[in-house]
Amino acid sequence: MATPQLSVPDQIRQLEDARKLVLGNTSYYSQVLRATIPIIGPSSQVEFRRWGADFLAETFATPAIPPGQKETLSLIVLKTLQLLVEDPNQDILVLRSVIQTAASIYPLAFRWIINNSYDKDTWEHMTAIKTRILQIWDTAPPTIQICCIKFAQRVVLAQTQSINPEPRRGDLLDISLLMIPQNHPILDAPKLEAEATGLLDRMLGILQDNSSEALIVDATLNTLSVLVRNRPATSNRILNTVLNFNPLKLANSPITPKTKVLVKSMEKTTRMLLMHLSRRNPQNPQIGRIQQYIERLMRSRAEIFDEGSRKRALVEHADGLDAKRQRTGTAPPPPQLEITPLKPGSHTLADVFTFTTNDGLKRFNVGDNVPAPLAARISVTTIARIDPQLLDRAIQGVRDRLKVLYEVSQEPVNPETVPLDVEEDDDDYEPDFYAAEDTEQILNKLDSSPAGERNELEKPILGGLTLPTFRLPPPPTLNPEQAAKVGQGSIMRVLGTMRTLEDPAIKKAKAGMNRLAASSYDRDSWITIITRLATRANAGLDDVADEDEDNKAISSTTRLSDSIREQLFNYVLEDFRKRIEVGVSWLSEEWYNDKVQQQFASPSSVSRNIPVHYEKWALRLLDGFIPYLHSQDKVLTRFLSELPELTPAVFSRVKTLCRDPDLVNLALTTLYYLVMLRPPVRDLALDVIQDIWSDYEDARPIAAKYLQRWRPGFLEAAQQAVPGGEAPVGAGATAVVT
């Protein structure tokens, strides 16, 4: 059974779906173009050709596709474009989009032929398209002529010399004659440049003839600024032509509304072009001439178009008598605003602000009939033009009405005289009316009513325009576990912000431990805030008395500072080579906090367990990045040299590096750096070097060189203690860490 043929609207809808697909992902352009080329060919229906021409124009004009990909895609569509543009009975809308596509493709095809001189067919297709467009330029409708002018501009740009000295390495979109190599088999640079000069003269001929076609003149002027900016060799010719052009020539004829619009359009476009050129190149030698032209143009425009706004000249009478001023009646006073009092009974807020008595205006709903932006503009314009006295009177009328309503709502209600809202002459109506209850009866009724009904009765009644007081409900209480979870989420968001901040190009000098945590919003400020939240925020709260074991167990489960430390640890290890400064800043804060806490706890008479965090997290960081070090790595040396305190446990981690023969030099170089530049830990570092000399034979040559200078007695004692070829006694068994 044959598949039913889809209608034209359904097929256009499918093509639109394909267009939306490529707009979302440009990688599908090649597949969609190859699939749609047979559908939009010259023999297709005009609806398909219109859609296809618009799609091609959009494809090659979008900046989302790289120039290299556009160059490849242009080879697919050139043949189809040639067939469409050469059809003498082609639809105007199709022809317009095809010429726009050709204007975008011409520089791409030009560059393709420069780099691929063997592809003569592509250049023949492009040349045929160019020839056809230039043939129909003068005889086509204005909408087609505008596209032809744009195409001519792209041809002139491609076939003239650029200001870029190295076009092959510069902007990919700046394609010029300088890219053509010598002895090119297809492209002849002198002929192409002569053709471009002829096209430029053809474009400027529209201005030289003082054409009255405003659309063509505006299109030509709008294309000239790009030529002046990118091809300075053409600037003098273009400027001379524009300065000799008179956009007000059409005003010499009888001025009709259409003529007035055309003249204003050409004058404004010419003036904007010259002002743009003068601002862009203030050093232009013709800047004075441009300024004079602009001033003369504005003066002429004012003389032509402002004539109607001037006062009427005095008309002389034939008899020579002085004309008498005509008697005019007194101007009618502005309409007075009549504010009527509100009728008794309940009223809405709209009734309070309504002064009109027209029932039709009262029933008119602005929100349903007038769009909000239009209503806002009308309101602003009306308020700006309204008489201030009239506005004050209206505001006072609203205030008086609100005051009357408030006074009515405050009057006490007499249950004996309250009206029954029954017309006196309505004899047929017999309401079920009971005598009004007094206060005691109402209270007794409330006491005997159920609790749910009583609550309903106790709800405030919104009378008149008064509103009840609204209070936000109190926030729910958080238990320690929930508070810790919320705090962890906040820290994770701050760390996510830090990942997006790049390191500053200019490194600032660090302010030390007393720096302000929030002096700016850069990466260093966030690091300071987080490290101090982990170390100082709960200082003194984590330590508990020795005898209070229950509190210690409870606090250890809900400690926020440890979770912050864990996240900081993971953040540093994600990219430890770039974030080693974060680790040093964090550990410096930990060391400072430990010292301060120990100092404050020492005079106390109560025995307290002060947690120490510095050594624990320093060892964890070392254990985290040591497995990823290589022989040329300098992170370890930098890390150890900037830590505030080096303990024997830290040196033991460095010693483990010597298990890998490739890292022996790294470990000993780091230790020797500490010996030279950190005298307080010199003895500890030398003790570790002795242990390495004793335990690792591969490290003895380098270690002996360092020990020979700083501890020559150790080497002499070790050599004397080793008889013959026996293995030396390990110094690690007798070394004392100080």
C-alpha positions, 0 to 999 in steps of 0.5 A, a space after each residue: 500500500 502506497 504511503 499517502 502524500 503529505 500536504 504542503 503545509 505538513 511538509 513545511 512543518 517537517 522542514 521547520 522541525 529540521 531547522 529547529 534541530 540545526 539551530 540547537 546543534 550546528 553539527 547537523 547542518 551538513 546532513 540537513 542541507 544535503 537532505 533538503 537540497 533536492 526538495 528546494 530545487 528550481 523545479 519544486 513548488 514555490 513554497 518549498 523554494 521560498 523556505 529553502 532560500 530563506 534557510 540557506 540565507 540564514 545558514 550562511 549568515 549565522 555566526 554560530 557556524 565556524 567559517 571553515 564549516 561554512 566554506 565546506 557547506 558552500 560547495 554543496 549549495 552553489 549549483 542549486 543557487 546558480 539554477 535558482 538565480 538564472 531562472 528568468 521567472 523566479 519568484 521575487 522572495 526566492 530571488 532575494 534570499 538567493 542573492 543574500 546567500 550568494 553575498 555570504 558565500 562569495 568570500 568563502 568560495 573565493 578563499 576556497 579557490 585560493 587554496 584549491 586551484 584545481 577546483 575550476 567547477 566551483 569557481 565557474 558556478 560562483 562566476 555564473 552567479 555573480 554575472 547573473 546578479 550584476 545583470 539584473 541589478 538595474 532592472 530588478 525591483 527595489 527589494 532585489 536591488 538592495 540585495 544586489 548592492 550588498 552582494 557588490 559590497 562583498 565582491 569589492 571587499 574580497 577583490 581589493 587589498 586588505 590592511 592586514 599585512 599577513 592575511 593568512 594568519 589574521 582574521 578568517 573573515 577578512 578575505 582579500 587579494 593579498 591572499 592570492 599567491 603569484 601565478 595562480 592558475 585561475 585567479 588573476 589579481 589585476 583583473 579582479 581588482 579592476 572589476 572591484 573598482 568598476 563595481 565600486 564606481 557603479 555603487 557610487 554612481 547612485 549617489 553621483 546621479 542624486 537619485 531620488 530612490 530613498 531605499 536604494 540611496 540608504 542601502 548604498 550609504 549603509 554599505 559604505 562605512 564597512 568599505 571605508 573601515 576595511 579598505 582605506 584605499 577606497 575612502 577618499 573616493 567614497 568621501 568625495 562622492 558622499 560630500 558631493 551628494 545632496 540628499 535634499 534635492 528632492 525637496 525642490 519639488 512640491 513637498 508631499 507627505 511621501 516626499 517629506 519622509 523620503 528626504 528626511 530618510 536620506 538626510 539622516 542616513 547621510 548625516 549618520 554615516 559622516 558622523 560615524 566616519 568622523 568619530 571613528 577617525 578623528 585624524 582624517 585630513 577631511 574632517 573639517 570638510 565633513 563637519 562643514 557639510 554636516 552643519 550645512 546639511 542640518 541648517 538646510 534641513 531646518 530651513 526646509 522643514 521648520 517653515 511650517 512651524 513659524 508664525 504667519 507673516 502679517 498680511 497687508 490690506 489693499 486699502 492701506 489701512 492698519 488691520 485690526 486684531 480680530 476679536 476672539 471669545 474668551 477661552 472656555 475654562 477647563 472642565 471641573 472635576 465633580 466628585 460625588 459622595 458615595 451612596 450608603 452601603 458597602 463599596 469596593 475599592 474601585 468605587 472609591 477611585 471612580 469619579 465618572 458617572 458613565 455606566 459604560 466606563 464603569 463596566 470597562 475592564 482595562 486588564 482584559 482589553 488593553 495590554 499591560 505595556 500599552 496601559 502603562 504608557 498611556 498612564 504615564 503620558 496622561 499623568 505627565 500632561 494632567 493639570 496639577 490642580 486637577 490631580 490634587 483635587 482628585 487625590 483629595 476626593 479619594 482621601 475624603 471618601 476613605 475618611 467617610 468609609 472609616 468613620 462609618 465603620 467605626 460607628 457603634 451598631 444599635 441592635 434595636 435600630 439596625 436597618 433590615 435592608 427591606 424596602 418599605 413598599 415591598 409587601 410580598 417580601 417576608 424575611 425570617 427576622 429575629 430580634 437582635 441579640 445583646 452582648 450577654 446572649 452572644 457571649 453565652 452562645 459562644 461559650 456553648 458552641 463547639 471549639 471548631 465553630 468557636 474558632 470560625 466565629 473568632 476569625 476577624 471579619 474584613 469590613 470595609 477597606 481595613 486589612 488584618 495584620 499579617 505576621 510571618 509564622 516563626 521558622 521551624 527549629 533545626 536540630 543539630 544534624 539539620 543545621 550541620 547539613 545546611 551548613 555543609 550545603 552553604 560551604 559547597 556552594 562557596 567552594 563552587 564559586 571559588 572554582 569559577 574564579 580564576 587566579 589573579 594575573 597580578 599576585 598581591 602581597 599577603 597581609 598575614 594572619 591579621 588580614 581582613 576576610 572579606 576585603 574583596 570578592 576575589 578567590 583569596 577572600 573566599 579562601 580566608 572566609 572558609 578556612 576561618 569558618 573551619 578553624 575559628 568559628 567554633 573555637 572553644 566549643 569543640 573541646 569538652 572536659 575529660 569527665 564529660 564523655 556523654 557530651 563529647 560523644 554527642 558533639 563529635 557527631 554534629 561538628 560542622 568544622 570537621 565537615 568544612 575541613 573535609 571539603 577543603 581537603 577534597 578541594 585542594 586535592 582536586 588540583 593540588 599543584 594549582 591549589 597548594 596555596 589554599 592548603 598552606 593558608 588553611 594549615 596556617 590557620 589551623 596551626 594558629 588556632 591550635 596555638 591560641 587554644 592551647 595558650 588559653 587552656 593552659 591557665 585553666 584549672 579544669 582539665 580539658 581535651 584540646 583537639 589538635 588539627 594542624 598535624 592531622 590535616 597536614 599529614 592527610 594532605 601529604 598522604 593525598 598528593 605524595 603518590 602523584 609526585 614525579 621527579 621534577 615536581 616542586 610542589 613538595 618543596 614549596 609546600 614544606 617550606 611554607 608550612 608554619 611547623 614541621 614535625 617528625 611525622 611530616 619528615 617521616 612521610 618525606 622519607 618514604 619517597 626514597 622507596 621509589 628510586 626515581 624520587 630519591 633526588 626529589 626527597 633529598 633536594 627538599 630536605 637539603 632546601 630545608 637545611 639551608 633555608 629553615 634553620 629551626 628544622 635543620 637538625 630534624 632534616 639532617 637526622 632524616 638524611 642520615 636515616 636515608 643514608 643508612 636505610 637506602 643504598 641508592 640514596 647514599 651518594 647524594 646523601 653523603 654529599 650533603 652529610 659531608 658538609 654538615 655532619 662529617 663526623 657521622 660519615 667517619 663514624 659510620 665508616 669506622 663502625 663497618 668492618 670490611 664489606 659489612 653493611 653499615 649500621 642504620 643510623 635510624 636506630 640511634 637518631 634522636 629527633 629534637 
